[in-house]
Every structure is written in C-alpha cells, then in structure tokens.
C-alpha cells in the first residue's frame, strides 16, 4: 500500500519545527531530519535525557555547579545525583 499522505503533510504534522532551536557551542547530540542537521541537543548529567534548547521558550533549566552542566529542568534532577552514582547504587556498589 502506498503512502496515503503527501510528504509535506507528514512533515508538518509529525516533525517538530526546530527554527527556534538554539545552536549550542558544545552540543552533546544533534537532530538530523532529511539528511540536514536541524538542531543540537544537550544532555542532563543527572538523568541522561537529551533536550533541545529553544530561544525564549520559558522552560525551567538549572545549572548544576557540582557537575558543571545544564540540567533538563525536571524537579527530580534538582538535587545533584549524577547518573553514574545512581547506576552504582542500583548495582549495589558504593561510589
């Protein structure tokens, strides 16, 4: 069965518009759509989630002074709990 929807419709409905994405100097990842880099991502040091910084979005972001990195803004990531330490605790090891 052939694609029921034209490509432009599918892109406009399902693909995110990254025109307001902030270009990061030292990105942790990139988003590629149709072979073109459209946005850069940062990675939260506490939960390892990737997120796109957007100019003027109003999203709550914090900076962890212990990890020296921007966090995702999730309330669970407010106290410094690096992922490596969390993983070690879940494996029964003390770090």
Secondary structure by P-SEA (a helix, b strand, c coil): ccccccaaaaaaccccccccbbbbccccccccccccccbbbbbccccbbbbbbbcccccbbbbcccccccccccccccccccaaaaaaaaacccc
